[in-house]
Amino acid sequence: MALLDPTNWRSLRGGAAEAVEPATGEVLAGFTLAATADVERATVAAAGAQRAWARAPYAERAAVLRRAGDLIREHEPEIGEWIIREGGSIRGKADFETRTAAEECYEAAALAHRPLGQVLPSAAPRLSYTTRVPAGVVGVISPFNAPLVLAVRSVAPALALGNAVVLKPDPRTAVCGGHALAAVLAEAGLPEGLLHVLPGGADVGRALVEDPRVRVVSFTGSTAAGRGVGELAARHLKRTHLELGGNSAFLVLEDADLDAAMSTAAWASFFHQGQVCMTAGRHLVHASLYDEYVERLAAKADSLAVGDPYREQVHLGPVIDRGQLERIDALVRSSAAAGVRIAAGGRHRDLFYRPTVLADAGAGYGADSVGESAAYGQEVFGPVAPVRAFHTLDEAVALAGDSDYGLALGIVTRDTARALDLADRIPTGLLHINDQTVNDEPIAPFGGLADSGTGSRFGGDANLDAFTETRWTTVRATPAAYPF
């Protein structure tokens, strides 16, 4: 039996929309967008349902999340097909999303029975302790690039910890990033009113952040949009978790094994067409290996198949839409005009952009430069690997740290102790030695620094801080006496 029926959204008021397959332009389904009026309706219902859910036995909440994980696995072929067709993902990436989404639910279920607080010493004759209490209604705004995972990683732990959730998925992946999760949780036995899915535009996002019943906002998306969400939430004194963009460095030291490193390097920049916040946006390679590295990475890029991931066996699918394609191509063309050499790729057919390697990527880059190498200095969010040489470790540190972002760092070397010492000099939220920058696990804390986020973390115990409040409680046997 099919799990997903997007027509269930007919009660929303934002007008008709279509789920479109970027590989072909085919309309996969019709659904209804949310309007700003839907936000108030959803948060009122969520606030009402949340109180009983917070008082429910932890085992009941955990059971719903475990069942949701089982259902994602059971319906993996159907959900995965939507991720492939609606999101432009290759099959392996869709498999990763469904597998990880199930694990997110299982990990969330475990949160429901974690210790709730701690007993504190007190100078007064009283019992003093802390408890974690649900935040209340959590607003989640999720993006298109890993639509199921980047929704469930906030929705599942928030629900497990006794909150209600209003989720606004990106309308471009509203089915696999919103409706799929709602359908799974409903079938898993989640009580009515606890999860509301409102696919909509920026106006719906603003209304969600501003709504007085929403106490915590979890946003994943671009730095520009996240800055606006953070500013708006601050005006309303709301706790906000921002997981934003990146321009992560991938360092290749002079002792690296290039035979082993090529797969890692290509995956770092070309996985899911480079539409990942952790993508390696700057390959920094020791000068002694630089020419060979560029040649081999370009050959690897040229060998990769690009096409329709639903109907063909390919390595890369389409980028999400025409606007994204034009931005990627403009950054590559601008870089070439600034002196960068296109060693591979740099061309496209429809929404299929070839994996691209840019040599001498630092050309023209710098604060005083007129012709900035745009693809090196900015987050491209496309299958583009800019490569630049360094001569000393101090230069590598300076280049890796010369970014407004601070999300992930990859280092390839035979000397792991040296890599750890080097990483201590480069501020990032995530570090991977002898691996590439695109890594994520449900039990691991995830988040970035500076323009990559507010330092908030998702995953494992970090979810306790993200989706609960800490209450201090004291208890005396008799009323306290004071000087007056």
C-alpha positions as CSV (number, residue, x, y, z in Angstrom):
1,M,0.0,0.0,0.0
2,A,1.3,3.5,-0.9
3,L,2.3,5.6,2.1
4,L,2.4,9.0,0.4
5,D,-0.5,11.0,-1.0
6,P,0.4,14.7,-1.3
7,T,-3.3,15.6,-2.0
8,N,-3.7,15.3,1.8
9,W,-2.6,18.9,1.9
10,R,-5.7,20.2,0.3
11,S,-6.8,21.9,3.6
12,L,-4.0,24.4,3.3
13,R,-4.7,27.9,2.0
14,G,-1.7,28.9,0.0
15,G,-2.7,27.9,-3.4
16,A,-1.9,25.0,-5.8
17,A,1.7,23.8,-6.3
18,E,3.4,20.9,-8.1
19,A,6.1,18.5,-7.2
20,V,8.4,18.6,-10.2
21,E,11.1,16.1,-11.3
22,P,14.2,18.3,-12.0
23,A,15.7,15.6,-14.3
24,T,12.7,15.7,-16.8
25,G,10.5,18.6,-15.8
26,E,7.7,16.1,-15.3
27,V,5.0,16.9,-12.7
28,L,5.0,14.1,-10.1
29,A,2.0,15.3,-8.1
30,G,0.0,18.3,-7.1
31,F,-0.4,19.7,-3.6
32,T,-1.4,22.8,-1.8
33,L,1.0,25.3,-0.3
34,A,0.6,26.8,3.2
35,A,-0.4,30.5,3.7
36,T,0.6,32.6,6.7
37,A,-2.9,32.0,8.1
38,D,-2.1,28.3,8.3
39,V,0.7,29.0,10.7
40,E,-1.5,30.3,13.5
41,R,-4.0,27.5,13.0
42,A,-1.1,25.0,13.3
43,T,0.6,26.5,16.3
44,V,-2.7,26.8,18.3
45,A,-3.4,23.1,17.6
46,A,0.2,22.2,18.4
47,A,0.3,24.1,21.7
48,G,-2.9,22.4,22.8
49,A,-1.7,18.9,21.9
50,Q,1.7,19.4,23.4
51,R,0.7,19.5,27.0
52,A,-0.8,16.0,27.1
53,W,2.2,14.7,25.0
54,A,4.7,16.1,27.5
55,R,2.9,14.3,30.3
56,A,2.7,11.0,28.4
57,P,5.0,8.2,29.8
58,Y,8.5,8.4,28.2
59,A,8.0,4.8,26.9
60,E,5.0,5.9,24.9
61,R,6.9,8.6,23.2
62,A,9.9,6.3,22.6
63,A,7.6,3.6,21.1
64,V,6.2,6.1,18.5
65,L,9.7,7.1,17.4
66,R,10.9,3.5,17.2
67,R,7.8,2.5,15.1
68,A,8.5,5.5,12.8
69,G,12.0,4.3,12.2
70,D,10.7,0.8,11.3
71,L,8.1,2.3,8.9
72,I,10.8,4.3,7.1
73,R,12.7,1.1,6.5
74,E,9.5,-0.7,5.5
75,H,8.6,2.0,3.0
76,E,12.1,2.7,1.9
77,P,11.5,1.9,-1.8
78,E,8.6,4.4,-2.0
79,I,10.2,7.2,0.0
80,G,13.5,6.7,-1.8
81,E,11.9,7.0,-5.2
82,W,10.5,10.4,-4.1
83,I,14.0,11.5,-3.0
84,I,15.4,10.4,-6.3
85,R,12.7,12.0,-8.5
86,E,11.7,15.1,-6.5
87,G,15.2,15.9,-5.2
88,G,17.4,14.8,-8.1
89,S,19.3,12.4,-5.9
90,I,21.2,9.3,-7.2
91,R,20.0,6.0,-5.7
92,G,22.9,5.7,-3.3
93,K,22.2,9.1,-1.8
94,A,18.5,8.2,-1.4
95,D,19.4,5.0,0.3
96,F,21.7,7.0,2.6
97,E,18.8,9.4,3.5
98,T,16.3,6.7,4.3
99,R,18.7,4.7,6.3
100,T,19.9,7.8,8.2
101,A,16.3,9.0,8.8
102,A,15.4,5.7,10.4
103,E,18.5,5.9,12.6
104,E,17.5,9.4,13.6
105,C,14.2,8.1,14.8
106,Y,15.8,5.3,16.8
107,E,18.3,7.7,18.3
108,A,15.5,10.1,19.2
109,A,13.6,7.3,20.9
110,A,16.6,6.7,23.1
111,L,16.5,10.4,24.1
112,A,13.0,9.9,25.7
113,H,14.5,8.0,28.6
114,R,17.8,9.9,29.2
115,P,18.3,11.4,32.7
116,L,16.2,14.5,33.1
117,G,18.6,16.5,35.2
118,Q,21.0,16.5,38.2
119,V,21.0,17.0,41.9
120,L,23.0,20.1,42.9
121,P,24.8,20.9,46.2
122,S,23.3,23.8,48.1
123,A,24.5,26.0,51.0
124,A,20.9,26.1,52.3
125,P,19.0,23.2,54.0
126,R,17.1,22.2,50.9
127,L,17.0,19.8,48.0
128,S,18.3,21.5,44.9
129,Y,18.1,20.0,41.5
130,T,17.6,20.7,37.8
131,T,15.2,19.1,35.3
132,R,14.8,19.3,31.6
133,V,11.4,20.3,30.4
134,P,10.1,20.4,26.9
135,A,10.4,23.8,25.1
136,G,6.8,23.6,23.9
137,V,6.2,24.2,20.2
138,V,9.3,23.9,18.0
139,G,9.4,25.5,14.5
140,V,11.6,23.6,12.0
141,I,12.6,25.1,8.6
142,S,14.3,22.6,6.4
143,P,16.0,22.8,3.0
144,F,15.8,20.9,-0.3
145,N,19.2,19.2,-0.5
146,A,18.8,16.4,2.0
147,P,15.1,16.9,2.6
148,L,14.2,13.9,4.7
149,V,17.3,13.8,6.9
150,L,17.5,17.6,7.5
151,A,13.8,17.6,8.6
152,V,13.8,14.4,10.7
153,R,17.0,15.3,12.6
154,S,15.0,18.1,14.3
155,V,11.5,16.8,14.2
156,A,12.2,13.4,15.8
157,P,14.2,14.5,18.8
158,A,11.9,17.4,19.4
159,L,8.9,15.1,19.5
160,A,10.7,12.5,21.6
161,L,11.5,15.1,24.3
162,G,7.8,16.1,24.6
163,N,7.5,19.0,22.2
164,A,5.0,19.6,19.3
165,V,6.5,20.6,15.9
166,V,5.5,22.8,13.0
167,L,7.7,21.9,10.0
168,K,8.1,24.1,6.9
169,P,9.9,22.1,4.3
170,D,11.3,23.7,1.1
171,P,8.4,23.6,-1.5
172,R,10.8,22.1,-4.1
173,T,11.0,18.9,-2.0
174,A,7.8,19.2,0.0
175,V,6.8,15.5,-0.5
176,C,10.0,13.7,0.5
177,G,11.0,16.5,2.9
178,G,7.6,17.0,4.6
179,H,4.7,14.8,3.7
180,A,6.7,11.6,3.9
181,L,7.7,12.3,7.5
182,A,4.1,13.3,8.5
183,A,2.7,10.1,6.9
184,V,5.3,7.9,8.7
185,L,4.6,9.5,12.1
186,A,0.9,9.3,11.7
187,E,1.0,5.6,10.9
188,A,3.4,5.2,13.8
189,G,0.7,6.4,16.2
190,L,1.8,10.0,16.9
191,P,-1.3,11.7,18.4
192,E,-3.1,14.2,16.2
193,G,-2.0,17.9,16.4
194,L,1.6,17.3,17.4
195,L,3.2,17.6,13.9
196,H,2.0,20.1,11.2
197,V,3.7,20.3,7.8
198,L,3.4,23.6,6.1
199,P,5.3,23.8,2.7
200,G,5.5,27.4,1.8
201,G,7.7,30.4,1.0
202,A,9.6,32.9,3.0
203,D,6.4,34.6,4.2
204,V,5.3,31.3,5.9
205,G,8.8,31.0,7.5
206,R,8.6,34.5,8.9
207,A,5.2,33.9,10.3
208,L,6.5,30.7,12.0
209,V,9.4,32.5,13.6
210,E,7.2,35.4,14.8
211,D,4.4,33.2,16.2
212,P,4.3,33.7,20.0
213,R,3.5,30.0,20.6
214,V,6.8,28.9,18.9
215,R,9.6,29.0,21.5
216,V,12.5,27.3,19.6
217,V,13.3,27.6,15.9
218,S,15.5,25.1,14.1
219,F,16.7,26.4,10.8
220,T,18.9,24.7,8.2
221,G,19.7,26.6,5.0
222,S,21.8,29.3,3.5
223,T,23.7,31.8,5.5
224,A,21.9,34.7,4.0
225,A,18.5,33.3,4.9
226,G,19.7,32.1,8.3
227,R,20.9,35.6,9.2
228,G,17.4,36.9,8.6
229,V,15.9,34.1,10.7
230,G,18.3,34.8,13.5
231,E,17.6,38.5,13.5
232,L,13.9,38.0,13.5
233,A,14.0,35.4,16.2
234,A,16.2,37.7,18.4
235,R,13.6,40.5,18.2
236,H,11.1,38.0,19.6
237,L,13.6,36.6,22.2
238,K,13.5,33.1,20.8
239,R,16.2,30.4,21.0
240,T,17.3,29.7,17.5
241,H,19.5,26.9,16.1
242,L,21.1,27.9,12.8
243,E,22.9,25.3,10.6
244,L,24.0,27.3,7.6
245,G,26.4,27.2,4.7
246,G,30.0,26.4,4.3
247,N,33.1,26.7,2.1
248,S,35.1,23.9,3.7
249,A,38.7,23.3,3.1
250,F,40.2,19.9,2.1
251,L,43.9,19.8,2.9
252,V,46.2,17.4,1.1
253,L,49.7,17.3,2.7
254,E,52.9,16.5,0.9
255,D,53.0,12.9,2.3
256,A,49.4,12.0,1.0
257,D,48.8,8.9,-1.0
258,L,47.1,10.3,-4.1
259,D,45.9,6.8,-5.2
260,A,43.9,6.6,-2.0
261,A,42.9,10.3,-1.9
262,M,41.2,10.7,-5.3
263,S,38.0,9.0,-4.4
264,T,37.8,11.0,-1.2
265,A,38.6,14.2,-3.0
266,A,35.9,13.7,-5.7
267,W,33.2,12.7,-3.2
268,A,34.0,15.8,-1.2
269,S,33.0,18.1,-4.0
270,F,30.7,16.1,-6.3
271,F,28.4,14.2,-4.0
272,H,24.8,15.1,-4.7
273,Q,26.0,17.6,-7.3
274,G,27.9,19.6,-4.6
275,Q,24.5,20.6,-3.1
276,V,25.7,19.9,0.5
277,C,26.7,22.5,3.1
278,M,29.8,20.3,4.0
279,T,31.0,20.1,0.4
280,A,34.8,20.8,0.0
281,G,34.8,24.2,-1.6
282,R,38.6,24.7,-1.5
283,H,41.1,21.9,-2.2
284,L,44.4,23.1,-0.7
285,V,47.2,20.9,-2.0
286,H,50.9,20.9,-1.2
287,A,52.8,22.4,-4.1
288,S,54.9,19.2,-4.6
289,L,51.6,17.3,-5.4
290,Y,49.7,20.1,-7.0
291,D,50.1,19.4,-10.8
292,E,49.5,15.7,-10.4
293,Y,46.5,16.3,-8.1
294,V,44.8,18.6,-10.6
295,E,45.4,16.2,-13.5
296,R,44.1,13.2,-11.6
297,L,41.1,15.0,-10.1
298,A,40.2,16.4,-13.5
299,A,40.4,12.8,-15.0
300,K,38.2,11.5,-12.2
301,A,35.7,14.3,-12.9
302,D,35.6,13.5,-16.6
303,S,35.0,9.9,-15.9
304,L,31.8,10.5,-13.9
305,A,28.4,9.9,-15.5
306,V,25.9,12.7,-15.2
307,G,22.2,12.1,-16.0
308,D,18.7,11.1,-14.9
309,P,19.2,9.2,-11.6
310,Y,15.8,7.5,-11.8
311,R,16.2,6.0,-15.3
312,E,20.0,5.7,-15.6
313,Q,23.0,4.5,-13.5
314,V,24.8,7.7,-12.9
315,H,27.2,9.4,-10.4
316,L,25.5,12.8,-10.5
317,G,22.0,13.9,-11.1
318,P,20.5,17.3,-11.9
319,V,20.8,20.4,-9.8
320,I,17.6,21.4,-8.1
321,D,16.4,24.1,-10.5
322,R,17.3,26.6,-13.2
323,G,18.2,29.4,-10.7
324,Q,20.7,27.1,-9.0
325,L,22.2,26.1,-12.3
326,E,22.6,29.7,-13.4
327,R,24.3,30.7,-10.1
328,I,26.8,27.8,-10.4
329,D,27.6,28.6,-14.0
330,A,28.0,32.3,-13.3
331,L,30.5,31.6,-10.5
332,V,32.5,29.3,-12.7
333,R,32.5,31.8,-15.6
334,S,33.5,34.7,-13.2
335,S,36.4,32.6,-11.9
336,A,37.6,31.8,-15.4
337,A,37.5,35.5,-16.2
338,A,39.7,36.2,-13.1
339,G,42.4,33.8,-14.4
340,V,41.3,30.4,-13.1
341,R,41.8,27.5,-15.5
342,I,38.9,25.1,-16.0
343,A,40.6,21.7,-15.9
344,A,37.4,19.7,-16.2
345,G,33.7,20.4,-16.7
346,G,32.5,23.9,-16.7
347,R,29.6,23.0,-19.0
348,H,26.0,21.7,-18.7
349,R,23.0,20.3,-20.5
350,D,19.7,21.4,-19.1
351,L,20.0,21.0,-15.3
352,F,22.9,18.5,-15.5
353,Y,26.1,20.3,-14.6
354,R,29.3,18.4,-15.3
355,P,31.7,17.9,-12.3
356,T,34.1,20.8,-12.6
357,V,37.7,21.2,-11.5
358,L,39.2,24.7,-11.3
359,A,43.0,25.0,-11.3
360,D,44.9,28.0,-9.9
361,A,41.8,28.8,-8.0
362,G,43.3,31.4,-5.9
363,A,44.0,33.6,-8.9
364,G,42.7,37.1,-8.2
365,Y,41.4,36.1,-4.8
366,G,41.9,38.5,-1.9
367,A,40.5,41.4,0.0
368,D,42.2,43.9,-2.3
369,S,41.4,42.1,-5.5
370,V,39.2,43.5,-8.2
371,G,38.7,40.2,-10.1
372,E,37.9,37.9,-7.2
373,S,37.9,34.1,-7.9
374,A,34.3,33.8,-7.1
375,A,34.1,30.0,-6.9
376,Y,37.0,29.9,-4.5
377,G,35.8,32.5,-2.1
378,Q,32.1,31.7,-2.0
379,E,29.9,28.7,-1.3
380,V,29.0,27.5,-4.8
381,F,26.5,24.7,-3.9
382,G,27.3,22.9,-7.1
383,P,29.7,20.2,-8.3
384,V,32.8,22.5,-8.4
385,A,36.2,21.7,-7.0
386,P,38.6,24.7,-6.8
387,V,42.2,23.7,-6.3
388,R,45.0,25.9,-4.9
389,A,48.6,25.1,-4.0
390,F,50.4,25.8,-0.7
391,H,54.1,25.5,0.2
392,T,54.2,25.5,4.0
393,L,52.0,24.4,6.8
394,D,51.7,27.9,8.0
395,E,50.4,28.9,4.6
396,A,48.0,26.0,4.6
397,V,46.6,27.2,8.0
398,A,46.3,30.8,6.7
399,L,44.5,29.7,3.5
400,A,42.2,27.2,5.3
401,G,41.3,29.9,7.9
402,D,40.8,32.6,5.3
403,S,37.0,32.2,5.1
404,D,33.9,33.6,6.8
405,Y,32.7,30.0,7.2
406,G,33.7,27.4,9.8
407,L,31.8,24.2,9.1
408,A,34.0,21.2,8.2
409,L,37.7,20.4,7.6
410,G,39.3,17.4,5.9
411,I,43.0,16.6,6.1
412,V,44.7,13.8,4.1
413,T,48.1,12.7,5.4
414,R,50.1,9.7,6.6
415,D,50.9,11.5,9.8
416,T,47.7,11.8,11.9
417,A,49.4,13.4,14.9
418,R,50.5,16.3,12.6
419,A,47.0,16.5,11.2
420,L,45.5,16.9,14.7
421,D,48.1,19.6,15.6
422,L,47.3,21.4,12.3
423,A,43.6,21.2,12.9
424,D,43.9,22.9,16.3
425,R,45.0,26.1,14.4
426,I,41.9,26.1,12.0
427,P,38.6,26.8,13.7
428,T,35.8,24.5,12.4
429,G,32.9,22.7,13.9
430,L,33.7,19.3,12.2
431,L,37.1,17.6,11.6
432,H,37.8,14.5,9.5
433,I,41.4,13.2,9.1
434,N,42.0,11.0,6.1
435,D,38.4,11.5,5.1
436,Q,36.5,14.1,3.2
437,T,34.2,16.8,4.6
438,V,30.8,15.4,3.9
439,N,30.1,13.2,7.0
440,D,27.1,13.0,9.3
441,E,25.8,10.4,11.9
442,P,22.7,10.7,14.1
443,I,24.7,10.1,17.3
444,A,27.4,12.8,16.6
445,P,27.0,16.5,17.4
446,F,26.8,18.5,14.2
447,G,27.1,22.2,13.6
448,G,29.4,25.0,12.5
449,L,31.0,28.2,13.5
450,A,30.9,31.8,12.2
451,D,28.9,32.1,9.0
452,S,28.2,28.3,9.1
453,G,26.0,28.7,12.2
454,T,25.6,29.8,15.8
455,G,27.6,26.9,17.2
456,S,24.4,25.1,18.0
457,R,24.5,21.3,17.6
458,F,22.2,18.6,16.5
459,G,22.7,14.9,17.1
460,G,23.0,12.6,20.2
461,D,23.0,14.4,23.6
462,A,23.2,17.7,21.8
463,N,19.5,17.4,21.1
464,L,18.8,17.6,24.8
465,D,20.2,21.2,24.8
466,A,18.5,22.0,21.5
467,F,14.9,21.1,22.4
468,T,14.5,21.3,26.1
469,E,14.7,24.1,28.8
470,T,16.6,23.6,32.1
471,R,14.6,24.4,35.2
472,W,16.2,24.8,38.6
473,T,14.0,23.6,41.5
474,T,14.5,23.8,45.3
475,V,12.5,22.0,48.0
476,R,12.5,22.8,51.7
477,A,10.8,20.8,54.5
478,T,9.4,24.1,56.1
479,P,9.2,27.7,54.8
480,A,12.4,29.6,54.9
481,A,13.0,32.4,57.4
482,Y,14.5,35.7,56.3
483,P,15.7,38.9,58.2
484,F,12.3,40.6,57.7
